[in-house]
Amino acid sequence: MSNDVTRYSDTDLEMFKDVIDKKLALARENLHDLQSQMNDLAENSFDDFGGDYMDDSETNTEMEYLNNMIIRQKKYIQDLENALIRITNKTYGICVVTGKLIDKKRLMAVPHATKSMEAKMSQPPSSSSGSSSSSYTSRSEYNETTTMGEEEMD
């Protein structure tokens, strides 16, 4: 029996680092955009607050939705930063459950993944990561689905 640890090569790790760096830059830009939307909404609604119950309710709902998206985006950024740490430690791409290498295709799609599909499929289903039970949809939903869809696979 050999004791050598299976890991991705330094070349592969560098390739993954480039992918993560690009996704991290985009995620930070999207976070900034979400925070700007939140600030704009807060500034523009402050003058009219209390004028109309329906407008106040809609504003509060949109602010809650944006806040939830900001929280999710911050978690996504933290997950990507943790992946960079694993690259530095040369433990990136090793499943935390099985100890086997996570498939390259999975890591390209979900670069912050910590579990192989084998481990992911064997675990019991967890509750949804959505923190709001509301079915409210806003103009920002497009950003959410295009920038954060990958982490749902993790």
Secondary structure, DSSP 8 states (H G I E B T S, - for coil): ---------HHHHHHHHHHHHHHHHHHHHHHHHHHHHHHHHHHHHHTTTTS-HHHHHHHHHHHHHHHHHHHHHHHHHHHHHHHHHHHHTT-TTB-TTT-SB--HHHHHHSTT--S-HHHHHHS-----S---------TTHHHHHHHSTGGGG-
